[in-house]
């Protein structure tokens, strides 16, 4: 069962707050554990200093043992890498510790040598020894050793005495270090952030997906009602839209039914009028009456055509615009009307420059390519026919062209010698609007209105341009292919 945006938002905020608290708690626990570990190492280092000076061992987590005579000779010679217990490879870190004190024991020189297979310990991280006791300096060294995951071999010498080996694995070894859970804390925070962002994007996509489906309804056709998955607010919007579409569809159907009924009811009187007009001996009067009857029935048929275009009755399907236009032009040419089809020109596509080529590459897109769209063939045929008829009415000939890109296809109809401007024709797209030559040109003022409605039905527009030879009508539609 879907939830509302208020519930989802509250849940997401609480989830983010809880994830933040958990991540912070884990992070602080890890930081405190490491701080306690380093403090223990410091304390053990302070005790170690006293044990080294006194030659005792209080078992503070380490053990002290003297080197063998042979190892002692190697250590005195500085050949620490040759010691049997030295890791391979070995990094040597020398740490001298001296501190002035009135106590004779504290004033002795203490030298540490740290042998590690992993690193040379950064002595720059040690606090300055100036003003500090030797015990604190030894504690700082133990803390430094505990800061890195390594199991070093530690040697120490007091003044010029014998070298001793210190085993402090339980103090500064890898096993003594606590688990670093800061990565876990960061991972929990990232997972929570990913969940929040995904949830927000899912909610947003529910609205945008429905908007895209609704936007393409006229061009691609759509169901009588929509179903939405998402928050309750979106479902309420969809329910309101379904109600609106149902009312609009009902009104259009009633309008079409009324017009169809009027057309049917006028059929019988119009037939009787034609029969009676045929009995009139005056030929001029008879022709006038028949013309008025034809005009009356033509108006009804034009209104019905416009209403059917508004009702979006024809289902869309894939079709070739080239073939449709060629068939329409062929029909006009069969009737010996001056209509031609201007083939699409080849398109030169230039490639991007490259460091591997001295010249830019180029290719050709043939003008004979088939332009496939998703549309309504009967409606498009009527629109193109209306534009061609207008071009023949207002000019001497009509030339139909076709251009297309990845998103749109544009059908152009050029006339020759038309006196009407593009601005005037833009005003004639309103229903029942006719030009100044209404007395010399037949029509009912719905031709361009029907074409404009069909263009909108395909997600496009109808516009006009002034051309050097006359006027150009541009029918742009969305390809959706």
MARLUM-526637 format. One line per field, with one value per residue (C-alpha): residue number from 0; x, z, y. Coordinates in steps of 0.2 Angstrom, whole numbers. Example, Ala and Ser with C-alpha at 12.3 -4.5 7.8 and 13.67 -1.06 7.14 Angstrom:
BEGIN
seq: (0:1) $
X: (62:68) $
Z: (39:36) $
Y: (-22:-5) $
% end
This chain:
BEGIN
seq: (0:1:2:3:4:5:6:7:8:9:10:11:12:13:14:15:16:17:18:19:20:21:22:23:24:25:26:27:28:29:30:31:32:33:34:35:36:37:38:39:40:41:42:43:44:45:46:47:48:49:50:51:52:53:54:55:56:57:58:59:60:61:62:63:64:65:66:67:68:69:70:71:72:73:74:75:76:77:78:79:80:81:82:83:84:85:86:87:88:89:90:91:92:93:94:95:96:97:98:99:100:101:102:103:104:105:106:107:108:109:110:111:112:113:114:115:116:117:118:119:120:121:122:123:124:125:126:127:128:129:130:131:132:133:134:135:136:137:138:139:140:141:142:143:144:145:146:147:148:149:150:151:152:153:154:155:156:157:158:159:160:161:162:163:164:165:166:167:168:169:170:171:172:173:174:175:176:177:178:179:180:181:182:183:184:185:186:187:188:189:190:191:192:193:194:195:196:197:198:199:200:201:202:203:204:205:206:207:208:209:210:211:212:213:214:215:216:217:218:219:220:221:222:223:224:225:226:227:228:229:230:231:232:233:234:235:236:237:238:239:240:241:242:243:244:245:246:247:248:249:250:251:252:253:254:255:256:257:258:259:260:261:262:263:264:265:266:267:268:269:270:271:272:273:274:275:276:277:278:279:280:281:282:283:284:285:286:287:288:289:290:291:292:293:294:295:296:297:298:299:300:301:302:303:304:305:306:307:308:309:310:311:312:313:314:315:316:317:318:319:320:321:322:323:324:325:326:327:328:329:330:331:332:333:334:335:336:337:338:339:340:341:342:343:344:345:346:347:348:349:350:351:352:353:354:355:356:357:358:359:360:361:362:363:364:365:366:367:368:369:370:371:372:373:374:375:376:377:378:379:380:381:382:383:384:385:386:387:388:389:390:391:392:393:394:395:396:397:398:399:400:401:402:403:404:405:406:407:408:409:410:411:412:413:414:415:416:417:418:419:420:421:422:423:424:425:426:427:428:429:430:431:432:433:434:435:436:437:438:439:440:441:442:443:444:445:446:447:448:449:450:451:452:453:454:455:456:457:458:459:460:461:462:463:464:465:466:467:468:469:470:471:472:473:474:475:476:477:478:479:480) $
X: (0:7:11:9:24:22:24:38:47:46:52:67:71:70:81:94:94:96:109:119:118:123:138:143:142:153:165:167:168:183:191:190:196:211:214:214:226:238:237:241:256:262:260:269:283:285:287:299:311:312:315:328:338:336:338:322:306:289:279:270:266:284:299:318:332:350:357:369:388:388:372:380:395:384:374:390:396:379:375:357:351:362:354:345:329:328:314:317:317:321:319:329:323:336:328:340:332:341:334:342:338:345:342:358:347:337:352:359:358:345:346:332:334:317:318:302:298:284:290:303:293:290:300:293:277:286:284:300:310:315:307:301:308:316:301:289:300:300:281:279:290:279:264:271:275:257:250:255:250:268:277:294:310:315:333:339:356:359:375:388:381:375:361:344:330:312:297:282:270:256:259:262:259:245:236:235:227:208:198:196:178:178:177:162:154:158:150:134:133:136:123:110:114:112:95:89:95:87:71:70:74:61:48:53:54:36:30:42:37:19:22:31:17:4:15:16:-3:-8:6:7:-10:-14:-26:-43:-37:-20:-14:0:12:19:14:-4:-3:2:-13:-25:-18:-20:-38:-42:-35:-44:-60:-56:-52:-68:-78:-68:-70:-89:-91:-82:-92:-108:-102:-98:-115:-124:-115:-117:-135:-137:-127:-139:-154:-149:-145:-164:-169:-153:-157:-175:-168:-157:-172:-182:-168:-166:-184:-181:-180:-169:-152:-143:-155:-153:-134:-135:-146:-135:-120:-128:-133:-115:-109:-120:-116:-97:-97:-105:-92:-78:-84:-85:-68:-61:-71:-64:-46:-49:-56:-39:-49:-36:-23:-5:7:24:25:36:34:43:30:15:20:25:8:-1:10:7:-12:-11:0:-12:-25:-13:-11:6:12:30:40:57:69:79:97:112:119:137:142:160:169:178:197:209:227:229:223:229:212:194:184:167:153:137:119:109:94:85:84:67:60:50:39:25:9:-8:-8:-26:-24:-7:-14:-28:-16:-4:-19:-26:-9:-7:-25:-21:-5:-14:-29:-17:-3:1:9:14:31:31:48:53:67:71:83:84:69:57:51:46:35:35:23:29:17:22:15:4:-1:-5:9:14:8:-10:-10:-5:-22:-32:-28:-43:-59:-70:-57:-55:-44:-49:-51:-66:-77:-65:-58:-70:-68:-76:-62:-58:-44:-29:-38:-39:-20:-15:-26:-17:0:-4:-10:8:16:21:16:10:19:21:36:38:49:56:44:28:24:30:19:29:21:33:29:38:46:44:53) $
Z: (0:-5:7:6:3:21:28:16:20:39:37:27:39:54:44:40:58:65:52:57:76:73:62:74:89:80:74:92:99:87:91:110:108:99:111:125:116:113:131:137:126:133:150:146:138:154:164:151:153:172:169:157:168:183:174:180:172:180:167:160:143:137:140:140:136:132:115:113:111:93:91:103:91:76:86:92:74:68:57:63:47:50:66:65:71:59:47:28:21:35:38:52:63:76:91:103:119:132:145:157:175:193:195:188:181:171:163:155:136:129:111:103:86:78:64:54:38:34:36:43:58:56:70:65:73:90:102:104:119:125:142:143:154:147:153:143:128:129:131:116:106:112:107:90:88:93:80:66:62:62:73:74:82:96:102:116:123:139:136:131:139:131:119:124:114:119:115:116:104:117:118:101:89:77:88:102:92:92:77:67:64:56:39:45:51:34:25:35:32:13:12:21:9:-6:1:4:-13:-22:-13:-17:-35:-36:-29:-42:-56:-52:-56:-71:-79:-78:-85:-100:-103:-102:-113:-127:-126:-141:-152:-147:-141:-123:-113:-108:-90:-81:-67:-56:-44:-31:-17:-13:-19:-36:-36:-32:-47:-58:-52:-55:-72:-77:-72:-82:-97:-95:-95:-110:-120:-116:-122:-138:-141:-138:-150:-163:-161:-162:-178:-185:-182:-190:-205:-206:-204:-217:-229:-233:-235:-245:-257:-259:-262:-276:-284:-283:-289:-304:-309:-310:-328:-325:-326:-317:-302:-302:-302:-287:-277:-280:-275:-259:-255:-258:-247:-233:-234:-236:-220:-210:-217:-212:-195:-193:-199:-187:-172:-177:-177:-159:-153:-158:-165:-176:-167:-171:-180:-188:-206:-219:-223:-239:-246:-239:-248:-264:-265:-262:-275:-287:-285:-290:-304:-311:-311:-320:-306:-305:-289:-287:-273:-269:-264:-248:-251:-245:-228:-225:-207:-202:-189:-174:-175:-169:-164:-175:-191:-200:-207:-201:-207:-215:-220:-231:-226:-241:-245:-251:-233:-227:-213:-201:-189:-177:-183:-190:-209:-213:-203:-210:-228:-225:-218:-232:-245:-237:-238:-256:-260:-252:-262:-279:-274:-270:-282:-298:-292:-276:-271:-257:-247:-232:-220:-204:-189:-175:-166:-179:-196:-206:-221:-232:-246:-257:-268:-283:-285:-270:-265:-246:-234:-220:-206:-214:-215:-197:-193:-204:-193:-182:-186:-200:-204:-222:-232:-242:-258:-250:-266:-278:-268:-262:-245:-227:-217:-208:-219:-209:-193:-196:-202:-186:-175:-184:-181:-162:-162:-168:-155:-168:-175:-191:-197:-213:-220:-235:-249:-264:-276:-265:-248:-238:-226:-213:-204:-191:-181:-168:-175:-160:-170) $
Y: (0:17:30:49:61:67:50:46:62:59:42:47:61:49:36:49:55:37:32:48:44:26:31:45:32:19:33:39:22:18:35:32:14:20:34:22:10:24:30:12:11:28:22:6:16:26:10:3:18:15:-4:-1:10:-1:-17:-24:-30:-27:-37:-22:-31:-32:-42:-37:-49:-46:-50:-65:-61:-63:-52:-40:-38:-35:-22:-13:-12:-5:-20:-22:-29:-44:-49:-66:-60:-44:-44:-46:-33:-22:-3:4:19:26:35:43:49:61:72:83:79:81:62:53:39:51:59:43:42:29:24:14:5:0:-14:-15:-24:-11:6:19:27:46:53:70:65:64:79:89:82:99:102:84:70:54:44:55:54:35:34:45:32:18:28:30:12:8:20:8:-9:-17:-30:-22:-28:-15:-14:-2:3:13:24:12:-4:-20:-20:-28:-34:-28:-39:-27:-36:-35:-16:-10:-25:-27:-39:-26:-13:-11:-13:3:4:21:13:4:21:29:14:15:33:31:16:27:42:30:24:42:48:32:35:53:49:35:47:61:48:43:61:64:47:51:68:61:49:63:74:61:57:67:62:44:40:35:24:30:31:31:20:28:19:31:42:45:63:57:45:59:69:54:51:70:69:53:61:76:65:56:72:79:63:63:81:77:62:72:85:72:64:80:85:67:69:86:79:64:75:87:73:70:89:92:78:84:101:95:86:101:112:101:105:123:129:144:137:152:150:131:133:145:134:118:129:134:116:110:124:118:100:104:115:100:88:100:102:83:81:94:86:69:76:83:67:58:43:36:25:30:18:18:24:31:49:47:34:44:60:51:43:60:69:54:56:74:71:58:72:82:95:104:96:90:81:89:75:77:83:73:78:80:75:80:71:78:82:68:68:52:61:76:80:79:64:66:56:57:54:50:60:44:38:33:44:33:41:36:45:43:41:46:62:67:63:75:88:87:87:103:112:107:112:129:131:127:139:154:150:142:126:116:109:97:94:84:87:78:76:64:72:80:79:94:94:109:115:129:138:150:167:168:186:181:184:173:185:185:166:164:173:162:146:151:142:149:163:167:179:194:184:175:179:171:156:142:135:135:142:126:119:127:124:105:105:114:102:87:95:97:79:74:85:98:115:123:139:149:158:170:163:172:163:164:156:141:131:121:106:100:84:74:58:47:33) $
% end
